[in-house]
Amino acid sequence: MRAIYSAFIACALTAACSSQPNPPQDRGLFTPLNRGGDLKLFEYQLRIALPPVKPIRHTVDPNRPQKRPPSDDELLKQAQRMLRNDSRLQAYCPYGYITLEQYAVLNALKIRGECRYQAPQEES
């Protein structure tokens, strides 16, 4: 009985050690910017991968469909979705936020915003 129990423990430990932890969800850098007078601003930065560099002699095969890299607008919309679902933003801005500016730089997307100070009014 003791041998079976030891074998069970060994199998359980082996399985626990060999399992890989889930990779962390790719989240952007959220930076709260507290200013005087209860002004609550923030900056959200999401790193993006640059497209691979192609050799100068690269020719396009007309029979092969070409992958089009996503536009800056598509990437900014994706960053807005990720920001809206980010728990750090929800805790910092419980009533939501207003986007002040958003733009794409070399390898990152940046969104600057200001927290809403009261819940939006329901239209009747």
N, C-alpha and C positions, 0 to 999 in steps of 0.2 A: 504494500500500500504506500509506503514511504517513497519507493522508487517511482511509482506512478505520479505522486504528488510533486516530486522533484522534477520529473520530466515535463509535467504540465507547466510548472513555474519557468523552466528553461525555455520552453516554446513561447510562452507569453512574453518573456523578456526579449527574446530574439525578434519576435514580431513587432514589439514596441520600438526597439532600437532601429529596425530596418525600415520602418515607415517614415516617409519624408513629410516634414511639416508643410502645410499649405503655404504657397508663396504669398507674401503680403500683397494686398490689393494696391495697384498702382494709383497713388493719390498725389495730387499736386501739393505744392508748398503753400500753406495758408498762413498769412501774417496779419494779425490784428494790428491796427494803427490807431491807438487811442490818442485823441487830441483833447485839448482843453475844452471845457464847456460841454461835456458829455457828447462830443462828436465822435461817433464810432465809424471808422473807416477800416477797410481791409484791402489786402492785395492777395490775389491767388495766381500762382505761377505753375504751369504744367509744362514739363519738359517734353519735347517731341523728338523723334528720331529723324535725322536728316536723311534724305534719299541717298542710296549708294552712288558713289562716283563711278561714272562709266568711262571707259577708255575713249580717247579721241577718235579712234578708227572704228568705233562701234557703228554698225549699220543696222537699220531697222528692217526687219523681215515683214513685208506687206501681208503675208499670209498668216502671221501670228498676231493675235490680239494684244494690244499694248495696255499695260496697266497704267492708269492715270493716277498720279499721286493726288491725295485729297487736297482741295483748295484751302486757303486760309479761312474762308468763311465756314466751310464744313468742320474744320478743326476747332474753330472758336465755338461753334454750336455744340460740339462734343464736350468741350471744356466747360461751357455753361451748364450742360446736363450734369456733368461730374460735380461741379461746384454746388448746384442745387441739392444734390443728394449727399453732400459731405456733412457728416455729423458735427464737425468743428464749426462750420458756418451756421448750422441750425442752432447750436448752443450760443454762439456769439450774436447772431441776429435772429431772435425768436420770431419776429414779425416779418421776416424776409429782408430783401435788400433792393437797392436801386443800382444799376450798373452806371458808373461814371465814365469809364473808358475801357476798351478792350482792344488788344492789338497783338500781332504776331511779330516776334523778333527772330533772330537767326535760328535758334533751336528751342524756343519756348513760346508759350502763349501766356499773356498776362491779362488779368481782369482786375480792375480796381472798382470798388463799390462802396456804398454807404448803407448802413443798416437803416431799416424803417423803424420809426420810434413808436408807432402804434399799429394795430392791426388794420389792414386795408378795409375801407368801408364797403359793405355789400350794396350793390346797386339793386333798386327795387323796381 
